[in-house]
Amino acid sequence: MSEQAVTATSGSKPFSAYERMIAWRYLRARRKETFISVIAGFSFTGIMLGVATLIIVMAVMNGFRSELLTRILGINGHVIMQPMDRPLDDYDAVIKRIDAIPGVSFAIPVVEGQVLAKGNVGAGSGALVRGLREEDIAKLKLVSKNVRQGTFEEFNTAGGVAIGTRMAENMGLGLGDRLTLISPDGDVTPIGMAPRVKSYPVTAIFEIGMSEYDASIVLMPLEESQLYFNQENKVQSIEIFADNPDNVDALKKPIEDAAQRALMLTDWRQRNQTFFSALQVERNVMFMILTLIVLVAALNIISGLIMLVKDKGHDIAILRTMGATRNSILRIFLMTGAAIGVTGTIAGVLLGVLVCLNVERIREFFSWLSGTTLFNPELYFLSTLPAKMDFNETFSVILMALVLSFLATLFPAWRAAKLDPVEALRYE
């Protein structure tokens, strides 16, 4: 101890070797200091789990939002154009003018309608029929690149429909089987409107990866959908896909000019505002709740260091009488507490990254272990559990954990520095 005291008396630099050595000795467990060591272990574990949980949950929620956004925008237009004054019977000419607008990727004509769909099994369920041309389906990569059975070749003339994998599974349908569609808007008869009932062979089965779409969307050739929904030679809307979905506001005025008619424009943010707002609120609330784990771990650092200061009062007094300054004692206990926070944060980041990289395998393992379906696609829409780490968000979590850990060490370190060596030695 005398060598350290001589070093301290001679005016060593802050955070010198002897200060680091004493801080490290206080971190090591001794038989009579087991309880203090246990508290330090709990503090380390709490910070590690808090940081890891924050990183994992934020990554999963980011991945969830990103995957949903990709799938929603992969099959639905970024801007929906609907006529107000007269029907869209000149949609080919309008689309040519819209396609020429800078920032527009492509535009497609769409006929949509709600129907009751019935297959080989089950009582039938509601479905959304989307009438599209074969060349337009090829532009929707999320659909055309994810065909599980059949093909979209000659879709315009094949006289069939394409359905999602979950609809095929729920209704017991395969390629060549017939899907019956029932629409309430049928033919006008002397006794009123008669429902339109027609069956179509299944020519393709696709999988978008979003259960709601895979279970409810029926793709039909545009000309056939025009006949089925009494929309001969016209369409209900034109869906416009932008190069940058976040820049749709800048496209609305050029689209209005190109349309050369009165129209109503809605973008993807308006159509999904409630859904994505709910996701954002849930994400923020989860961040605040999970931050409490790190805060509790930081409070454990305070209690552990206060007990350590009380236990080491005699040692502190001896160091002070041998020349150690108040600032030196302050730095020793700052390093002791900060070591717990820094190592816990680093371990938490490593654990969080490891889980994020293998989150789907972990989900499958626990699903197998429990015998239940974790992250049910029927509830969460996606067939796999996504995780997408954001650098800025991860950095914020790391910074928050380090700041809380540092703040937690200030009060115990200040108490150690203020300890009166005379009083400490008097009662030994």
C-alpha positions as a LaTeX table, in Angstrom:
\begin{tabular}{lrrr}
\hline
Residue & $x$ (\AA) & $y$ (\AA) & $z$ (\AA) \\
\hline
Met1 & 0.00 & 0.00 & 0.00 \\
Ser2 & 2.97 & 2.33 & 0.70 \\
Glu3 & 4.03 & 2.43 & $-2.94$ \\
Gln4 & 0.59 & 3.59 & $-3.98$ \\
Ala5 & 0.61 & 6.17 & $-1.23$ \\
Val6 & 3.98 & 7.52 & $-2.29$ \\
Thr7 & 2.68 & 7.75 & $-5.87$ \\
Ala8 & $-0.41$ & 9.60 & $-4.71$ \\
Thr9 & 1.62 & 11.99 & $-2.55$ \\
Ser10 & 3.96 & 12.79 & $-5.40$ \\
Gly11 & 1.05 & 14.17 & $-7.43$ \\
Ser12 & 0.22 & 11.44 & $-9.92$ \\
Lys13 & $-1.94$ & 12.17 & $-12.95$ \\
Pro14 & $-5.70$ & 11.54 & $-12.88$ \\
Phe15 & $-6.74$ & 7.91 & $-13.58$ \\
Ser16 & $-3.18$ & 6.75 & $-12.97$ \\
Ala17 & $-2.12$ & 3.13 & $-12.59$ \\
Tyr18 & $-2.56$ & 3.01 & $-8.82$ \\
Glu19 & $-6.11$ & 4.41 & $-9.05$ \\
Arg20 & $-7.02$ & 1.82 & $-11.67$ \\
Met21 & $-5.43$ & $-0.93$ & $-9.59$ \\
Ile22 & $-7.39$ & $-0.02$ & $-6.45$ \\
Ala23 & $-10.65$ & 0.27 & $-8.44$ \\
Trp24 & $-10.03$ & $-3.19$ & $-9.90$ \\
Arg25 & $-9.33$ & $-4.64$ & $-6.42$ \\
Tyr26 & $-12.66$ & $-3.26$ & $-5.19$ \\
Leu27 & $-14.44$ & $-5.01$ & $-8.09$ \\
Arg28 & $-12.98$ & $-8.41$ & $-7.24$ \\
Ala29 & $-14.96$ & $-10.57$ & $-4.86$ \\
Arg30 & $-13.58$ & $-11.51$ & $-1.48$ \\
Arg31 & $-15.08$ & $-14.04$ & 0.87 \\
Lys32 & $-16.28$ & $-11.46$ & 3.39 \\
Glu33 & $-17.54$ & $-9.12$ & 0.64 \\
Thr34 & $-19.74$ & $-11.66$ & $-1.14$ \\
Phe35 & $-22.94$ & $-9.65$ & $-0.66$ \\
Ile36 & $-21.45$ & $-6.54$ & $-2.27$ \\
Ser37 & $-20.16$ & $-8.68$ & $-5.14$ \\
Val38 & $-23.64$ & $-10.15$ & $-5.62$ \\
Ile39 & $-25.14$ & $-6.65$ & $-5.89$ \\
Ala40 & $-22.49$ & $-5.71$ & $-8.46$ \\
Gly41 & $-23.32$ & $-8.89$ & $-10.38$ \\
Phe42 & $-27.02$ & $-8.02$ & $-10.36$ \\
Ser43 & $-26.19$ & $-4.51$ & $-11.57$ \\
Phe44 & $-24.08$ & $-5.91$ & $-14.41$ \\
Thr45 & $-26.76$ & $-8.44$ & $-15.37$ \\
Gly46 & $-29.51$ & $-5.84$ & $-15.21$ \\
Ile47 & $-27.69$ & $-3.41$ & $-17.49$ \\
Met48 & $-26.76$ & $-6.21$ & $-19.89$ \\
Leu49 & $-30.35$ & $-7.50$ & $-20.12$ \\
Gly50 & $-31.80$ & $-3.99$ & $-20.27$ \\
Val51 & $-29.56$ & $-2.92$ & $-23.15$ \\
Ala52 & $-30.04$ & $-6.24$ & $-24.98$ \\
Thr53 & $-33.82$ & $-6.13$ & $-24.56$ \\
Leu54 & $-34.02$ & $-2.55$ & $-25.80$ \\
Ile55 & $-31.93$ & $-3.35$ & $-28.87$ \\
Ile56 & $-33.90$ & $-6.53$ & $-29.66$ \\
Val57 & $-37.36$ & $-5.02$ & $-29.18$ \\
Met58 & $-36.53$ & $-1.89$ & $-31.16$ \\
Ala59 & $-34.98$ & $-3.98$ & $-33.96$ \\
Val60 & $-38.03$ & $-6.27$ & $-34.12$ \\
Met61 & $-40.43$ & $-3.32$ & $-34.20$ \\
Asn62 & $-38.34$ & $-1.60$ & $-36.88$ \\
Gly63 & $-38.27$ & $-4.82$ & $-38.88$ \\
Phe64 & $-42.00$ & $-5.29$ & $-38.38$ \\
Arg65 & $-42.74$ & $-1.79$ & $-39.68$ \\
Ser66 & $-40.27$ & $-2.11$ & $-42.57$ \\
Glu67 & $-41.62$ & $-5.50$ & $-43.69$ \\
Leu68 & $-45.23$ & $-4.36$ & $-43.49$ \\
Leu69 & $-44.40$ & $-1.19$ & $-45.39$ \\
Thr70 & $-42.58$ & $-3.18$ & $-48.08$ \\
Arg71 & $-45.49$ & $-5.56$ & $-48.54$ \\
Ile72 & $-48.21$ & $-2.91$ & $-48.39$ \\
Leu73 & $-46.42$ & $-0.72$ & $-50.91$ \\
Gly74 & $-45.39$ & $-3.72$ & $-52.97$ \\
Ile75 & $-48.93$ & $-4.48$ & $-54.08$ \\
Asn76 & $-50.78$ & $-1.18$ & $-53.51$ \\
Gly77 & $-50.03$ & 2.06 & $-55.31$ \\
His78 & $-48.26$ & 4.90 & $-53.52$ \\
Val79 & $-50.84$ & 7.33 & $-54.90$ \\
Ile80 & $-54.41$ & 6.26 & $-55.80$ \\
Met81 & $-56.14$ & 8.33 & $-58.48$ \\
Gln82 & $-59.95$ & 8.14 & $-58.67$ \\
Pro83 & $-62.11$ & 10.16 & $-61.10$ \\
Met84 & $-64.78$ & 12.55 & $-59.86$ \\
Asp85 & $-66.43$ & 14.00 & $-62.96$ \\
Arg86 & $-66.60$ & 11.11 & $-65.43$ \\
Pro87 & $-65.51$ & 7.46 & $-65.65$ \\
Leu88 & $-61.93$ & 6.51 & $-66.46$ \\
Asp89 & $-62.63$ & 5.17 & $-69.94$ \\
Asp90 & $-59.49$ & 6.78 & $-71.39$ \\
Tyr91 & $-57.14$ & 5.24 & $-68.82$ \\
Asp92 & $-54.52$ & 4.19 & $-71.40$ \\
Ala93 & $-53.96$ & 7.80 & $-72.50$ \\
Val94 & $-53.97$ & 9.07 & $-68.89$ \\
Ile95 & $-51.41$ & 6.44 & $-67.84$ \\
Lys96 & $-49.08$ & 7.43 & $-70.69$ \\
Arg97 & $-49.12$ & 11.04 & $-69.49$ \\
Ile98 & $-48.58$ & 10.04 & $-65.85$ \\
Asp99 & $-45.70$ & 7.68 & $-66.74$ \\
Ala100 & $-43.89$ & 10.66 & $-68.28$ \\
Ile101 & $-43.83$ & 12.55 & $-64.95$ \\
Pro102 & $-40.34$ & 12.62 & $-63.36$ \\
Gly103 & $-40.34$ & 10.59 & $-60.15$ \\
Val104 & $-43.11$ & 8.23 & $-61.27$ \\
Ser105 & $-41.98$ & 4.63 & $-61.63$ \\
Phe106 & $-45.12$ & 3.33 & $-63.33$ \\
Ala107 & $-48.92$ & 3.53 & $-63.19$ \\
Ile108 & $-51.43$ & 0.72 & $-63.57$ \\
Pro109 & $-55.22$ & 0.61 & $-64.11$ \\
Val110 & $-57.18$ & $-1.30$ & $-61.47$ \\
Val111 & $-60.70$ & $-2.66$ & $-61.07$ \\
Glu112 & $-61.53$ & $-3.73$ & $-57.51$ \\
Gly113 & $-64.49$ & $-5.33$ & $-55.83$ \\
Gln114 & $-65.48$ & $-7.24$ & $-52.71$ \\
Val115 & $-66.80$ & $-10.76$ & $-53.23$ \\
Leu116 & $-67.60$ & $-13.95$ & $-51.36$ \\
Ala117 & $-65.10$ & $-16.64$ & $-52.39$ \\
Lys118 & $-65.77$ & $-20.37$ & $-52.05$ \\
Gly119 & $-63.44$ & $-23.28$ & $-52.76$ \\
Asn120 & $-63.52$ & $-27.02$ & $-52.23$ \\
Val121 & $-63.74$ & $-26.86$ & $-48.42$ \\
Gly122 & $-65.18$ & $-24.44$ & $-45.92$ \\
Ala123 & $-68.19$ & $-22.16$ & $-46.03$ \\
Gly124 & $-66.42$ & $-19.45$ & $-47.99$ \\
Ser125 & $-65.00$ & $-16.10$ & $-46.89$ \\
Gly126 & $-64.72$ & $-12.52$ & $-48.04$ \\
Ala127 & $-62.12$ & $-11.67$ & $-50.66$ \\
Leu128 & $-60.89$ & $-8.66$ & $-52.59$ \\
Val129 & $-60.72$ & $-9.09$ & $-56.36$ \\
Arg130 & $-58.15$ & $-6.93$ & $-58.11$ \\
Gly131 & $-58.35$ & $-6.76$ & $-61.89$ \\
Leu132 & $-54.86$ & $-6.31$ & $-63.36$ \\
Arg133 & $-53.17$ & $-6.77$ & $-66.72$ \\
Glu134 & $-50.44$ & $-9.37$ & $-67.16$ \\
Glu135 & $-47.85$ & $-6.72$ & $-68.02$ \\
Asp136 & $-48.76$ & $-4.76$ & $-64.87$ \\
Ile137 & $-48.45$ & $-7.82$ & $-62.63$ \\
Ala138 & $-44.91$ & $-8.26$ & $-63.98$ \\
Lys139 & $-44.11$ & $-4.78$ & $-62.62$ \\
Leu140 & $-45.30$ & $-5.80$ & $-59.14$ \\
Lys141 & $-42.16$ & $-7.75$ & $-58.21$ \\
Leu142 & $-43.56$ & $-8.71$ & $-54.81$ \\
Val143 & $-46.19$ & $-10.77$ & $-56.65$ \\
Ser144 & $-44.50$ & $-11.83$ & $-59.89$ \\
Lys145 & $-41.29$ & $-12.96$ & $-58.14$ \\
Asn146 & $-43.12$ & $-14.97$ & $-55.48$ \\
Val147 & $-45.20$ & $-17.42$ & $-57.51$ \\
Arg148 & $-45.28$ & $-20.76$ & $-55.69$ \\
Gln149 & $-47.34$ & $-22.72$ & $-58.23$ \\
Gly150 & $-48.43$ & $-22.02$ & $-61.79$ \\
Thr151 & $-47.49$ & $-18.98$ & $-63.83$ \\
Phe152 & $-48.67$ & $-15.54$ & $-64.87$ \\
Glu153 & $-47.76$ & $-16.18$ & $-68.51$ \\
Glu154 & $-50.76$ & $-15.58$ & $-70.80$ \\
Phe155 & $-52.70$ & $-14.45$ & $-67.74$ \\
Asn156 & $-54.80$ & $-12.07$ & $-69.84$ \\
Thr157 & $-56.18$ & $-14.86$ & $-71.99$ \\
Ala158 & $-56.01$ & $-17.89$ & $-69.66$ \\
Gly159 & $-59.45$ & $-17.15$ & $-68.21$ \\
Gly160 & $-58.36$ & $-17.99$ & $-64.67$ \\
Val161 & $-57.43$ & $-16.25$ & $-61.44$ \\
Ala162 & $-54.42$ & $-16.15$ & $-59.10$ \\
Ile163 & $-54.77$ & $-16.57$ & $-55.34$ \\
Gly164 & $-52.50$ & $-16.48$ & $-52.28$ \\
Thr165 & $-51.09$ & $-19.53$ & $-50.53$ \\
Arg166 & $-53.19$ & $-19.09$ & $-47.39$ \\
Met167 & $-56.41$ & $-18.83$ & $-49.40$ \\
Ala168 & $-55.45$ & $-21.96$ & $-51.32$ \\
Glu169 & $-54.75$ & $-23.77$ & $-48.05$ \\
Asn170 & $-57.92$ & $-22.57$ & $-46.30$ \\
Met171 & $-60.16$ & $-23.47$ & $-49.23$ \\
Gly172 & $-58.42$ & $-26.67$ & $-50.28$ \\
Leu173 & $-57.53$ & $-25.34$ & $-53.73$ \\
Gly174 & $-54.71$ & $-26.31$ & $-56.07$ \\
Leu175 & $-53.81$ & $-25.51$ & $-59.66$ \\
Gly176 & $-56.73$ & $-26.21$ & $-61.97$ \\
Asp177 & $-59.33$ & $-26.24$ & $-59.18$ \\
Arg178 & $-62.20$ & $-23.84$ & $-59.54$ \\
Leu179 & $-62.79$ & $-20.87$ & $-57.25$ \\
Thr180 & $-66.37$ & $-19.61$ & $-57.08$ \\
Leu181 & $-66.86$ & $-15.86$ & $-56.71$ \\
Ile182 & $-70.16$ & $-14.32$ & $-55.65$ \\
Ser183 & $-70.72$ & $-10.59$ & $-56.07$ \\
Pro184 & $-73.84$ & $-8.76$ & $-54.81$ \\
Asp185 & $-73.64$ & $-6.34$ & $-57.75$ \\
Gly186 & $-74.87$ & $-8.64$ & $-60.47$ \\
Asp187 & $-77.50$ & $-8.47$ & $-63.19$ \\
Val188 & $-80.66$ & $-6.40$ & $-62.94$ \\
Thr189 & $-83.79$ & $-8.57$ & $-63.16$ \\
Pro190 & $-87.52$ & $-7.79$ & $-62.92$ \\
Ile191 & $-87.41$ & $-8.85$ & $-59.27$ \\
Gly192 & $-84.34$ & $-6.80$ & $-58.44$ \\
Met193 & $-80.56$ & $-7.17$ & $-58.41$ \\
Ala194 & $-79.43$ & $-10.78$ & $-58.71$ \\
Pro195 & $-76.01$ & $-11.75$ & $-57.29$ \\
Arg196 & $-73.42$ & $-12.65$ & $-59.89$ \\
Val197 & $-71.95$ & $-16.13$ & $-59.42$ \\
Lys198 & $-69.07$ & $-17.36$ & $-61.53$ \\
Ser199 & $-66.27$ & $-19.87$ & $-61.07$ \\
Tyr200 & $-62.73$ & $-19.56$ & $-62.37$ \\
Pro201 & $-59.86$ & $-22.05$ & $-62.56$ \\
Val202 & $-56.82$ & $-21.29$ & $-60.40$ \\
Thr203 & $-53.87$ & $-20.66$ & $-62.75$ \\
Ala204 & $-51.31$ & $-19.34$ & $-60.22$ \\
Ile205 & $-50.69$ & $-19.38$ & $-56.47$ \\
Phe206 & $-48.48$ & $-16.66$ & $-55.00$ \\
Glu207 & $-47.09$ & $-15.87$ & $-51.54$ \\
Ile208 & $-46.52$ & $-12.25$ & $-50.60$ \\
Gly209 & $-45.56$ & $-13.10$ & $-47.02$ \\
Met210 & $-48.30$ & $-10.99$ & $-45.45$ \\
Ser211 & $-51.05$ & $-13.31$ & $-44.24$ \\
Glu212 & $-53.87$ & $-10.79$ & $-44.76$ \\
Tyr213 & $-53.02$ & $-10.46$ & $-48.45$ \\
Asp214 & $-52.22$ & $-14.14$ & $-49.02$ \\
Ala215 & $-55.60$ & $-15.09$ & $-47.54$ \\
Ser216 & $-57.88$ & $-12.50$ & $-49.12$ \\
Ile217 & $-56.62$ & $-11.19$ & $-52.49$ \\
Val218 & $-57.73$ & $-12.68$ & $-55.81$ \\
Leu219 & $-55.98$ & $-11.43$ & $-58.95$ \\
Met220 & $-58.14$ & $-11.48$ & $-62.08$ \\
Pro221 & $-57.38$ & $-10.39$ & $-65.67$ \\
Leu222 & $-58.41$ & $-6.76$ & $-66.13$ \\
Glu223 & $-60.83$ & $-7.39$ & $-69.01$ \\
Glu224 & $-62.55$ & $-10.21$ & $-67.12$ \\
Ser225 & $-62.88$ & $-8.06$ & $-64.00$ \\
Gln226 & $-64.43$ & $-5.28$ & $-66.07$ \\
Leu227 & $-67.09$ & $-7.71$ & $-67.24$ \\
Tyr228 & $-67.60$ & $-9.25$ & $-63.82$ \\
Phe229 & $-68.07$ & $-5.90$ & $-62.04$ \\
Asn230 & $-70.02$ & $-4.20$ & $-64.86$ \\
Gln231 & $-67.16$ & $-1.83$ & $-65.68$ \\
Glu232 & $-66.89$ & $-2.44$ & $-69.43$ \\
Asn233 & $-64.06$ & $-0.44$ & $-71.06$ \\
Lys234 & $-63.33$ & 1.55 & $-67.90$ \\
Val235 & $-61.50$ & 1.22 & $-64.62$ \\
Gln236 & $-62.24$ & 2.42 & $-61.11$ \\
Ser237 & $-58.82$ & 3.85 & $-60.32$ \\
Ile238 & $-55.23$ & 4.26 & $-61.45$ \\
Glu239 & $-52.55$ & 3.31 & $-58.96$ \\
Ile240 & $-49.29$ & 5.24 & $-59.27$ \\
Phe241 & $-45.97$ & 3.91 & $-57.95$ \\
Ala242 & $-43.30$ & 6.49 & $-57.13$ \\
Asp243 & $-39.52$ & 6.13 & $-57.19$ \\
Asn244 & $-39.51$ & 7.46 & $-53.62$ \\
Pro245 & $-42.68$ & 6.69 & $-51.61$ \\
Asp246 & $-41.83$ & 9.41 & $-49.08$ \\
Asn247 & $-41.90$ & 12.05 & $-51.84$ \\
Val248 & $-45.50$ & 11.55 & $-52.98$ \\
Asp249 & $-46.57$ & 15.09 & $-52.02$ \\
Ala250 & $-44.36$ & 16.55 & $-54.77$ \\
Leu251 & $-46.08$ & 14.31 & $-57.35$ \\
Lys252 & $-49.68$ & 15.26 & $-56.64$ \\
Lys253 & $-49.73$ & 18.54 & $-58.61$ \\
Pro254 & $-48.06$ & 17.03 & $-61.73$ \\
Ile255 & $-50.49$ & 14.10 & $-61.56$ \\
Glu256 & $-53.46$ & 16.44 & $-61.42$ \\
Asp257 & $-52.13$ & 18.34 & $-64.43$ \\
Ala258 & $-51.48$ & 15.13 & $-66.38$ \\
Ala259 & $-54.93$ & 13.70 & $-65.60$ \\
Gln260 & $-56.68$ & 16.70 & $-67.20$ \\
Arg261 & $-59.81$ & 16.12 & $-65.14$ \\
Ala262 & $-61.28$ & 16.52 & $-61.67$ \\
Leu263 & $-60.00$ & 13.73 & $-59.49$ \\
Met264 & $-59.38$ & 12.59 & $-55.94$ \\
Leu265 & $-55.86$ & 11.64 & $-54.87$ \\
Thr266 & $-55.02$ & 9.61 & $-51.76$ \\
Asp267 & $-51.53$ & 8.44 & $-50.87$ \\
Trp268 & $-50.31$ & 5.43 & $-48.90$ \\
Arg269 & $-49.81$ & 7.46 & $-45.73$ \\
Gln270 & $-53.45$ & 8.54 & $-45.65$ \\
Arg271 & $-54.72$ & 5.03 & $-46.35$ \\
Asn272 & $-52.57$ & 3.48 & $-43.59$ \\
Gln273 & $-52.29$ & 6.41 & $-41.19$ \\
Thr274 & $-54.06$ & 4.76 & $-38.25$ \\
Phe275 & $-52.07$ & 1.56 & $-38.59$ \\
Phe276 & $-48.61$ & 3.11 & $-38.75$ \\
Ser277 & $-49.47$ & 5.72 & $-36.09$ \\
Ala278 & $-50.41$ & 2.89 & $-33.73$ \\
Leu279 & $-47.10$ & 1.17 & $-34.48$ \\
Gln280 & $-45.17$ & 4.38 & $-33.74$ \\
Val281 & $-46.99$ & 4.93 & $-30.44$ \\
Glu282 & $-46.39$ & 1.31 & $-29.39$ \\
Arg283 & $-42.72$ & 1.62 & $-30.29$ \\
Asn284 & $-42.25$ & 4.78 & $-28.21$ \\
Val285 & $-44.11$ & 3.34 & $-25.22$ \\
Met286 & $-42.06$ & 0.13 & $-25.34$ \\
Phe287 & $-38.85$ & 2.17 & $-25.39$ \\
Met288 & $-39.88$ & 4.10 & $-22.28$ \\
Ile289 & $-40.99$ & 0.98 & $-20.41$ \\
Leu290 & $-37.86$ & $-1.00$ & $-21.23$ \\
Thr291 & $-35.66$ & 1.95 & $-20.25$ \\
Leu292 & $-36.83$ & 1.30 & $-16.69$ \\
Ile293 & $-34.84$ & $-1.96$ & $-16.71$ \\
Val294 & $-31.63$ & $-0.02$ & $-17.29$ \\
Leu295 & $-32.68$ & 2.55 & $-14.69$ \\
Val296 & $-33.27$ & $-0.15$ & $-12.05$ \\
Ala297 & $-29.85$ & $-1.64$ & $-12.84$ \\
Ala298 & $-28.31$ & 1.82 & $-12.42$ \\
Leu299 & $-29.97$ & 2.14 & $-9.02$ \\
Asn300 & $-28.40$ & $-1.21$ & $-8.10$ \\
Ile301 & $-25.01$ & 0.34 & $-8.90$ \\
Ile302 & $-25.78$ & 3.14 & $-6.43$ \\
Ser303 & $-26.73$ & 0.74 & $-3.63$ \\
Gly304 & $-23.75$ & $-1.51$ & $-4.34$ \\
Leu305 & $-21.26$ & 1.37 & $-4.31$ \\
Ile306 & $-22.73$ & 2.92 & $-1.16$ \\
Met307 & $-22.27$ & $-0.40$ & 0.62 \\
Leu308 & $-18.76$ & $-0.67$ & $-0.80$ \\
Val309 & $-17.88$ & 2.84 & 0.44 \\
Lys310 & $-19.23$ & 1.96 & 3.88 \\
Asp311 & $-17.25$ & $-1.29$ & 3.92 \\
Lys312 & $-14.04$ & 0.37 & 2.67 \\
Gly313 & $-14.21$ & 3.37 & 4.98 \\
His314 & $-11.08$ & 2.23 & 6.87 \\
Asp315 & $-9.15$ & 1.75 & 3.59 \\
Ile316 & $-10.22$ & 5.17 & 2.32 \\
Ala317 & $-9.09$ & 6.80 & 5.56 \\
Ile318 & $-5.66$ & 5.14 & 5.32 \\
Leu319 & $-5.28$ & 6.23 & 1.69 \\
Arg320 & $-6.19$ & 9.80 & 2.66 \\
Thr321 & $-3.66$ & 9.89 & 5.54 \\
Met322 & $-0.97$ & 8.54 & 3.22 \\
Gly323 & $-1.47$ & 11.33 & 0.70 \\
Ala324 & $-4.37$ & 10.38 & $-1.58$ \\
Thr325 & $-6.48$ & 13.43 & $-2.49$ \\
Arg326 & $-10.27$ & 13.68 & $-2.40$ \\
Asn327 & $-10.30$ & 13.78 & $-6.22$ \\
Ser328 & $-8.23$ & 10.60 & $-6.34$ \\
Ile329 & $-10.75$ & 8.78 & $-4.09$ \\
Leu330 & $-13.57$ & 10.18 & $-6.24$ \\
Arg331 & $-11.97$ & 8.82 & $-9.42$ \\
Ile332 & $-11.35$ & 5.39 & $-7.87$ \\
Phe333 & $-15.03$ & 4.87 & $-7.08$ \\
Leu334 & $-16.11$ & 6.45 & $-10.38$ \\
Met335 & $-14.02$ & 3.86 & $-12.20$ \\
Thr336 & $-15.41$ & 1.07 & $-10.02$ \\
Gly337 & $-19.02$ & 1.93 & $-10.84$ \\
Ala338 & $-18.32$ & 2.89 & $-14.47$ \\
Ala339 & $-16.63$ & $-0.48$ & $-15.04$ \\
Ile340 & $-19.89$ & $-2.23$ & $-14.17$ \\
Gly341 & $-21.88$ & 0.05 & $-16.49$ \\
Val342 & $-19.46$ & $-0.12$ & $-19.42$ \\
Thr343 & $-18.96$ & $-3.90$ & $-19.32$ \\
Gly344 & $-22.69$ & $-4.45$ & $-18.83$ \\
Thr345 & $-23.47$ & $-2.21$ & $-21.80$ \\
Ile346 & $-20.91$ & $-3.93$ & $-24.05$ \\
Ala347 & $-22.22$ & $-7.36$ & $-23.06$ \\
Gly348 & $-25.79$ & $-6.19$ & $-23.68$ \\
Val349 & $-24.93$ & $-4.90$ & $-27.16$ \\
Leu350 & $-23.22$ & $-8.18$ & $-28.07$ \\
Leu351 & $-26.17$ & $-10.20$ & $-26.75$ \\
Gly352 & $-28.68$ & $-7.98$ & $-28.54$ \\
Val353 & $-26.87$ & $-8.19$ & $-31.88$ \\
Leu354 & $-26.52$ & $-11.97$ & $-31.54$ \\
Val355 & $-30.25$ & $-12.40$ & $-30.89$ \\
Cys356 & $-31.23$ & $-10.01$ & $-33.71$ \\
Leu357 & $-29.13$ & $-11.96$ & $-36.21$ \\
Asn358 & $-30.80$ & $-15.23$ & $-35.19$ \\
Val359 & $-34.26$ & $-14.05$ & $-34.11$ \\
Glu360 & $-36.17$ & $-16.25$ & $-36.56$ \\
Arg361 & $-34.23$ & $-19.39$ & $-35.54$ \\
Ile362 & $-34.89$ & $-18.55$ & $-31.89$ \\
Arg363 & $-38.61$ & $-18.14$ & $-32.60$ \\
Glu364 & $-38.71$ & $-21.50$ & $-34.38$ \\
Phe365 & $-36.87$ & $-23.17$ & $-31.49$ \\
Phe366 & $-39.25$ & $-21.84$ & $-28.84$ \\
Ser367 & $-42.24$ & $-22.69$ & $-31.04$ \\
Trp368 & $-40.95$ & $-26.26$ & $-31.24$ \\
Leu369 & $-40.16$ & $-26.34$ & $-27.53$ \\
Ser370 & $-43.58$ & $-25.06$ & $-26.45$ \\
Gly371 & $-45.57$ & $-26.82$ & $-29.14$ \\
Thr372 & $-47.37$ & $-23.57$ & $-30.02$ \\
Thr373 & $-47.06$ & $-21.03$ & $-32.80$ \\
Leu374 & $-45.18$ & $-17.99$ & $-31.54$ \\
Phe375 & $-45.76$ & $-14.82$ & $-33.56$ \\
Asn376 & $-48.92$ & $-16.18$ & $-35.22$ \\
Pro377 & $-49.18$ & $-14.86$ & $-38.82$ \\
Glu378 & $-52.96$ & $-14.54$ & $-38.39$ \\
Leu379 & $-52.41$ & $-11.96$ & $-35.66$ \\
Tyr380 & $-49.19$ & $-10.25$ & $-36.78$ \\
Phe381 & $-49.73$ & $-10.51$ & $-40.57$ \\
Leu382 & $-46.11$ & $-11.53$ & $-41.32$ \\
Ser383 & $-45.06$ & $-15.17$ & $-41.75$ \\
Thr384 & $-41.59$ & $-14.63$ & $-40.21$ \\
Leu385 & $-40.29$ & $-12.58$ & $-37.28$ \\
Pro386 & $-38.26$ & $-9.67$ & $-38.72$ \\
Ala387 & $-35.46$ & $-7.72$ & $-37.03$ \\
Lys388 & $-33.83$ & $-4.62$ & $-38.46$ \\
Met389 & $-31.25$ & $-2.80$ & $-36.36$ \\
Asp390 & $-30.95$ & 0.96 & $-36.76$ \\
Phe391 & $-27.49$ & 2.42 & $-36.06$ \\
Asn392 & $-28.75$ & 5.72 & $-34.64$ \\
Glu393 & $-31.26$ & 3.94 & $-32.40$ \\
Thr394 & $-28.67$ & 1.44 & $-31.15$ \\
Phe395 & $-26.22$ & 4.25 & $-30.48$ \\
Ser396 & $-28.91$ & 6.07 & $-28.47$ \\
Val397 & $-29.50$ & 2.98 & $-26.34$ \\
Ile398 & $-25.74$ & 2.60 & $-25.69$ \\
Leu399 & $-25.37$ & 6.29 & $-24.84$ \\
Met400 & $-28.38$ & 6.21 & $-22.51$ \\
Ala401 & $-27.04$ & 3.15 & $-20.65$ \\
Leu402 & $-23.58$ & 4.69 & $-20.25$ \\
Val403 & $-24.96$ & 8.04 & $-19.06$ \\
Leu404 & $-27.28$ & 6.39 & $-16.51$ \\
Ser405 & $-24.43$ & 4.20 & $-15.26$ \\
Phe406 & $-22.11$ & 7.19 & $-14.92$ \\
Leu407 & $-24.73$ & 9.28 & $-13.11$ \\
Ala408 & $-25.34$ & 6.36 & $-10.74$ \\
Thr409 & $-21.69$ & 6.41 & $-9.64$ \\
Leu410 & $-21.53$ & 10.13 & $-8.85$ \\
Phe411 & $-23.25$ & 10.14 & $-5.46$ \\
Pro412 & $-21.42$ & 7.13 & $-3.93$ \\
Ala413 & $-18.09$ & 8.40 & $-5.29$ \\
Trp414 & $-18.80$ & 11.86 & $-3.86$ \\
Arg415 & $-19.58$ & 10.31 & $-0.46$ \\
Ala416 & $-16.31$ & 8.38 & $-0.55$ \\
Ala417 & $-14.37$ & 11.54 & $-1.40$ \\
Lys418 & $-16.05$ & 13.48 & 1.43 \\
Leu419 & $-15.27$ & 10.80 & 4.02 \\
Asp420 & $-13.36$ & 12.27 & 7.01 \\
Pro421 & $-10.33$ & 10.02 & 7.65 \\
Val422 & $-10.19$ & 11.02 & 11.34 \\
Glu423 & $-13.81$ & 9.98 & 11.92 \\
Ala424 & $-13.34$ & 6.77 & 9.93 \\
Leu425 & $-10.27$ & 5.71 & 11.92 \\
Arg426 & $-11.69$ & 6.76 & 15.29 \\
Tyr427 & $-14.39$ & 4.06 & 15.28 \\
Glu428 & $-12.23$ & 1.27 & 13.89 \\
\hline
\end{tabular}
